[in-house]
Amino acid sequence: MKITPLRQELIPQVIALMELGEPYIRARTYSDYWGYATLFASTCPVALAGDDVAGAVMAFRSQEDPRDVYVQDVMTHPDHRQQGVSKALIAAVRDQAISWGCSRLYLTSEPDNTAAQATWQALGFVNVPGDRDVDGVSVTSDFKGPGKDRAVYQLDLP
Ligand SMILES: CC(C)(COP(=O)(O)OP(=O)(O)OC[C@H]1O[C@@H](n2cnc3c(N)ncnc32)[C@H](O)[C@@H]1OP(=O)(O)O)[C@@H](O)C(=O)NCCC(=O)NCCS
């Protein structure tokens, strides 16, 4: 497996990958990925297995608080799950964030996404205390706007 920054020629394959992520991930537009490849490639790594895209992460350093890197989408192709793809992709983002002097990565997941919760915990993320518990996961109500409750996870960087 090779980890490479998102580049324009990979966008159609990344869209095809993200289309497999329902209900937790939805593909964004070509234009969105063009922006990510052009402006944020160093925190948008893609995992290649031969010529196939096995996974991708879209993450961005905050302009409002440059100590933060927000991980927007994490997706591994169903044929490549539980083989360390996300681990390698998040490690690439983490290493980039550390090299910039950032202090944390953070992300959110839907309260019922148990595979994601298990992954974040295995990768060392901590569930940020919210205002209620759902099956042992702390959830922040309205985190992404009215009715958009999310479990928030963060990884503190050295
Ligand atoms: C969640 C997801 C990204 C995990 O990707 P992955 O490439 O399979 O994860 P990895 O193989 O890198 O696993 C990383 C760690 O998480 C653990 N893990 C991954 N999936 C798991 C699962 N379903 N159950 C329990 N643990 C799991 C692994 O065991 C591993 O732990 P280890 O390092 O101690 O061995 C993948 O299931 C996926 O793409 N799901 C659909 C999209 C989605 O929900 N994305 C997240 C949106 S918030």
The ligand as an SDF file (V2000), in Angstrom:
LIG
                    3D

 48 50  0  0  0  0  0  0  0  0999 V2000
  -14.3060    3.2640   10.0850 C   0  0  0  0  0  0  0  0  0  0  0  0
  -13.3530    2.8840    8.9350 C   0  0  0  0  0  0  0  0  0  0  0  0
  -12.8800    4.1540    8.2740 C   0  0  0  0  0  0  0  0  0  0  0  0
  -12.1480    2.0940    9.5290 C   0  0  0  0  0  0  0  0  0  0  0  0
  -11.1820    1.9250    8.4910 O   0  0  0  0  0  0  0  0  0  0  0  0
  -10.1810    0.6540    8.4080 P   0  0  0  0  0  0  0  0  0  0  0  0
   -9.2090    0.9290    7.3290 O   0  0  0  0  0  0  0  0  0  0  0  0
  -10.9840   -0.5960    8.3290 O   0  0  0  0  0  0  0  0  0  0  0  0
   -9.4530    0.7360    9.8200 O   0  0  0  0  0  0  0  0  0  0  0  0
   -8.0060    0.0870   10.1660 P   0  0  0  0  0  0  0  0  0  0  0  0
   -7.9000   -1.2460    9.5250 O   0  0  0  0  0  0  0  0  0  0  0  0
   -6.9310    1.0800    9.8590 O   0  0  0  0  0  0  0  0  0  0  0  0
   -8.1460   -0.1210   11.7280 O   0  0  0  0  0  0  0  0  0  0  0  0
   -7.6050    0.7850   12.6730 C   0  0  0  0  0  0  0  0  0  0  0  0
   -7.8870    0.2320   14.0500 C   0  0  0  0  0  0  0  0  0  0  0  0
   -9.3090    0.2370   14.2680 O   0  0  0  0  0  0  0  0  0  0  0  0
   -9.7740   -1.0750   14.5270 C   0  0  0  0  0  0  0  0  0  0  0  0
  -11.0310   -1.2880   13.7900 N   0  0  0  0  0  0  0  0  0  0  0  0
  -11.3040   -0.9380   12.5110 C   0  0  0  0  0  0  0  0  0  0  0  0
  -12.5460   -1.3090   12.1690 N   0  0  0  0  0  0  0  0  0  0  0  0
  -13.0530   -1.9270   13.2650 C   0  0  0  0  0  0  0  0  0  0  0  0
  -14.2970   -2.5550   13.5420 C   0  0  0  0  0  0  0  0  0  0  0  0
  -15.2650   -2.6360   12.6060 N   0  0  0  0  0  0  0  0  0  0  0  0
  -14.4880   -3.0800   14.7810 N   0  0  0  0  0  0  0  0  0  0  0  0
  -13.5220   -3.0050   15.7290 C   0  0  0  0  0  0  0  0  0  0  0  0
  -12.3110   -2.4300   15.5260 N   0  0  0  0  0  0  0  0  0  0  0  0
  -12.0920   -1.9010   14.3130 C   0  0  0  0  0  0  0  0  0  0  0  0
   -8.7070   -1.9990   13.9780 C   0  0  0  0  0  0  0  0  0  0  0  0
   -8.7110   -3.2300   14.6380 O   0  0  0  0  0  0  0  0  0  0  0  0
   -7.4480   -1.2190   14.2050 C   0  0  0  0  0  0  0  0  0  0  0  0
   -6.9950   -1.3890   15.5330 O   0  0  0  0  0  0  0  0  0  0  0  0
   -5.4800   -1.8490   15.8490 P   0  0  0  0  0  0  0  0  0  0  0  0
   -4.5940   -0.7750   15.2670 O   0  0  0  0  0  0  0  0  0  0  0  0
   -5.4570   -1.9210   17.3280 O   0  0  0  0  0  0  0  0  0  0  0  0
   -5.3120   -3.1340   15.1370 O   0  0  0  0  0  0  0  0  0  0  0  0
  -14.0690    1.9430    7.9060 C   0  0  0  0  0  0  0  0  0  0  0  0
  -14.8140    0.9570    8.5980 O   0  0  0  0  0  0  0  0  0  0  0  0
  -15.0080    2.6750    6.9500 C   0  0  0  0  0  0  0  0  0  0  0  0
  -14.5780    3.1610    5.9030 O   0  0  0  0  0  0  0  0  0  0  0  0
  -16.3030    2.7420    7.3100 N   0  0  0  0  0  0  0  0  0  0  0  0
  -17.3210    3.4110    6.4370 C   0  0  0  0  0  0  0  0  0  0  0  0
  -17.1340    4.9140    6.3990 C   0  0  0  0  0  0  0  0  0  0  0  0
  -17.1510    5.5300    7.7740 C   0  0  0  0  0  0  0  0  0  0  0  0
  -18.0070    5.2190    8.6140 O   0  0  0  0  0  0  0  0  0  0  0  0
  -16.1880    6.4340    8.0130 N   0  0  0  0  0  0  0  0  0  0  0  0
  -16.1030    7.1630    9.2440 C   0  0  0  0  0  0  0  0  0  0  0  0
  -17.0780    8.2600    9.2340 C   0  0  0  0  0  0  0  0  0  0  0  0
  -17.0100    9.1990   10.7400 S   0  0  0  0  0  0  0  0  0  0  0  0
  1  2  1  0
  2  3  1  0
  2  4  1  0
  2 36  1  0
  4  5  1  0
  5  6  1  0
  6  7  2  0
  6  8  1  0
  6  9  1  0
  9 10  1  0
 10 11  2  0
 10 12  1  0
 10 13  1  0
 13 14  1  0
 14 15  1  0
 15 16  1  0
 15 30  1  0
 16 17  1  0
 17 18  1  0
 17 28  1  0
 18 19  1  0
 18 27  1  0
 19 20  2  0
 20 21  1  0
 21 22  1  0
 21 27  2  0
 22 23  1  0
 22 24  2  0
 24 25  1  0
 25 26  2  0
 26 27  1  0
 28 29  1  0
 28 30  1  0
 30 31  1  0
 31 32  1  0
 32 33  2  0
 32 34  1  0
 32 35  1  0
 36 37  1  0
 36 38  1  0
 38 39  2  0
 38 40  1  0
 40 41  1  0
 41 42  1  0
 42 43  1  0
 43 44  2  0
 43 45  1  0
 45 46  1  0
 46 47  1  0
 47 48  1  0
M  END
$$$$
